[in-house]
Amino acid sequence: MPEVILEHGSEREARRILGVTIPKDTSTDLFSALILADDFLKNGGKAVVISDFLQTENNKDLQTAAAVI
């Protein structure tokens, strides 16, 4: 399940949050993460995806999701 850990934050806030974020051993749904990022980036901005990029949750095409954003 994709998770947003900072919205409308500064670079300083992002660095602080990334410094205390603990990795989780969960299934991966990069397709949904890319679609969620697109929802947040309608007015511009950047999204950072931190992942091992091993798709485990569904078989949706990541290139299709990437093309959306």
C-alpha positions, 0 to 999 in steps of 0.5 A: 500500500503506497504511503504519503509521508509528507505533503507540502513540506520543505526540504528540511522537513523532507530530510528529517522525515527520511532520516527517521523513516524505517523500512517495512517488509511489505508487498510492493504495488508500484503501479498504485504508487505511481498513480497516487503520485500522479494525483498529487502532482497535478499542479507540478512538483516532485515525487520520490519513490523509495523501493527495491522495485520488485513488483509483488502485489499485482501484475499491472504494467508499470510502463503504463502507470509511468506514462500517466505521469 
